[in-house]
């Protein structure tokens, strides 16, 4: 038997805190399931900012649909997450729930990050 392992799925990601001045960005593995991915995000936030900032119920997870570059589309369930995992280029944006904007042009740090890495 052949040992076949699926290739790792990675995404460029950006986490923006509620003050819109503090952020985390880089590359992250898109785990097999949404709960595993959320756990990985939580670990990343905890590592960078501390455990007091890593309550995932304080954040919403989005992806940028490259066909509609200005809008953030929320990842709310496993079905959407699995559709995102098969995209050619994946940009994940995690926003604190206190941030109301859902258009990246209204989020300067997100917009700059996206313009830098989407070229």
C-alpha positions as CSV (number, residue, x, y, z in Angstrom):
1,X,0.0,0.0,0.0
2,X,1.1,3.5,-0.7
3,X,1.1,6.0,2.1
4,X,-0.7,9.0,0.6
5,X,-0.9,12.2,2.7
6,X,-2.9,15.1,1.5
7,X,-0.9,18.2,0.8
8,X,-1.0,20.9,3.4
9,X,-3.4,23.8,2.7
10,X,-2.0,27.1,3.8
11,X,-3.5,30.6,3.8
12,X,-2.2,34.1,4.2
13,X,-3.9,35.4,7.4
14,X,-4.5,38.7,9.2
15,X,-5.9,39.2,12.7
16,X,-7.1,42.7,13.7
17,X,-7.8,43.6,17.3
18,X,-10.7,45.9,18.2
19,X,-8.5,49.1,18.4
20,X,-7.7,48.5,14.7
21,X,-4.0,49.4,15.4
22,X,-2.7,46.0,16.6
23,X,-2.6,43.0,14.2
24,X,-1.0,39.7,13.5
25,X,-0.3,38.5,10.0
26,X,1.5,35.6,8.3
27,X,0.9,32.2,6.9
28,X,-1.3,29.6,8.7
29,X,-2.2,26.0,8.0
30,X,-5.9,25.4,7.2
31,X,-6.6,22.4,9.3
32,X,-8.9,19.6,8.1
33,X,-11.9,20.9,10.0
34,X,-13.1,24.3,11.1
35,X,-12.9,23.6,14.9
36,X,-9.3,22.5,14.5
37,X,-8.5,25.6,12.5
38,X,-10.2,27.8,15.2
39,X,-8.0,26.1,17.8
40,X,-4.9,26.8,15.8
41,X,-5.9,30.5,15.4
42,X,-6.5,30.7,19.2
43,X,-3.0,29.3,19.8
44,X,-1.6,31.9,17.5
45,X,-3.4,34.8,19.1
46,X,-2.5,33.5,22.6
47,X,1.2,33.2,21.6
48,X,1.3,36.7,20.1
49,X,-0.9,38.7,22.5
50,X,-1.5,36.5,25.5
51,X,-4.3,34.3,26.8
52,X,-6.5,37.2,27.8
53,X,-6.9,38.2,24.1
54,X,-7.4,34.6,22.8
55,X,-11.2,34.1,23.5
56,X,-12.3,33.1,20.0
57,X,-15.9,34.1,20.7
58,X,-14.6,37.7,20.5
59,X,-13.6,37.3,16.8
60,X,-15.3,36.6,13.5
61,X,-13.5,34.7,10.7
62,X,-13.7,35.9,7.1
63,X,-12.1,35.2,3.8
64,X,-11.6,37.5,0.8
65,X,-13.3,36.3,-2.3
66,X,-10.9,37.2,-5.0
67,X,-13.8,37.8,-7.4
68,X,-15.2,40.4,-5.0
69,X,-12.0,41.8,-3.6
70,X,-13.6,44.5,-1.5
71,X,-15.9,42.3,0.6
72,X,-15.2,40.0,3.5
73,X,-17.2,36.8,3.5
74,X,-17.8,35.2,6.9
75,X,-16.8,31.6,7.5
76,X,-19.7,30.5,9.7
77,X,-19.8,26.7,9.2
78,X,-17.9,23.7,8.0
79,X,-19.4,23.8,4.5
80,X,-18.1,27.3,3.8
81,X,-14.7,26.4,5.4
82,X,-14.3,23.4,3.2
83,X,-15.1,25.6,0.1
84,X,-12.4,28.0,1.2
85,X,-9.8,25.3,1.6
86,X,-9.9,24.4,-2.1
87,X,-9.4,28.0,-3.3
88,X,-6.2,28.6,-5.3
89,X,-5.3,31.7,-3.2
90,X,-6.6,32.0,0.3
91,X,-6.7,35.2,2.4
92,X,-8.2,34.8,5.9
93,X,-9.1,37.9,7.9
94,X,-10.0,37.6,11.6
95,X,-11.7,40.6,13.1
96,X,-12.6,41.5,16.6
97,X,-16.4,41.6,16.9
98,X,-16.2,45.3,17.9
99,X,-15.1,46.1,14.4
100,X,-18.1,46.9,12.3
101,X,-16.6,47.3,8.8
102,X,-16.8,44.4,6.3
103,X,-15.3,46.2,3.3
104,X,-11.5,46.0,3.4
105,X,-11.0,49.5,2.1
106,X,-12.5,50.7,5.4
107,X,-9.9,48.8,7.3
108,X,-6.6,50.4,6.4
109,X,-4.3,47.8,7.9
110,X,-6.3,45.0,6.2
111,X,-6.3,46.8,2.9
112,X,-2.5,47.5,3.0
113,X,-1.9,43.8,3.9
114,X,-4.1,42.5,1.1
115,X,-2.6,44.8,-1.5
116,X,0.9,43.7,-0.5
117,X,0.2,40.0,-0.7
118,X,-2.4,39.7,-3.5
119,X,-0.1,40.9,-6.3
